[in-house]
Amino acid sequence: MLQNIGLPGLMMILVVVLIVFGPTKLPELGRAVGRTLHEFKSSAKDLVADHKEEDKQV
């Protein structure tokens, strides 16, 4: 689905986000998204590691 958005679509999304949150809230929003992605990636790595350990034990 995201592959059909293209550059103009991304620009429109950015403009809407800028209008909704304002320029003062954007850095805070970016940090929150970054932290969320970091936590998601670390959780996914933990799940993969747990799954690999279970495969080795069986």
N, C-alpha and C positions, 0 to 999 in steps of 0.2 A: 504494500500500500504506500509506503513512504517513497518508493522509487518513482512514483508517478507525480510527486509534488513538484520537483524541479526548483531551480533558483528563484523564479518569480514567486512561487508559493511560499518558499522559505522567507523571502523578503517581506511578504504580506504578514506572515506569522510573527516575524520580528517586530513589525510596526504595530500590530495589535497588542503584543505583549508590552511594548514600550508605552502605548497609550493606557493600557489597563493598570500596569504597575508603576509607571512613571520612572524617570531616570534615576531617582534616588534609591529606589527599591531594587533595581536590577542587580547591583553587585551582591546584595544579600540573597536574592533569589538564585543567582548563579552559584554562590557558595553552598546553598542548601541542596541544589541539584547535584553539585559535585560530591558533597558528602553522601548523598543518597546513592549515587552510582558507585562510590568507593565501597560503601557497606554492602551493596548488592553483589559486587564483584568478589569481595572477600567471603561472603556467605556462599556464593556459588563455588568458589575454590574449596571451601571447607566441605561442602556436600560432595564434590568430586573426589576429594581425598578420602572421605569416609567410605564412599562407594568402592574405591580402589582397595582400601584396607579390607573391606568385607569380601571382595573377590579373592584376595590373597589368602584369607582364612579358610575359605570354602574349598 
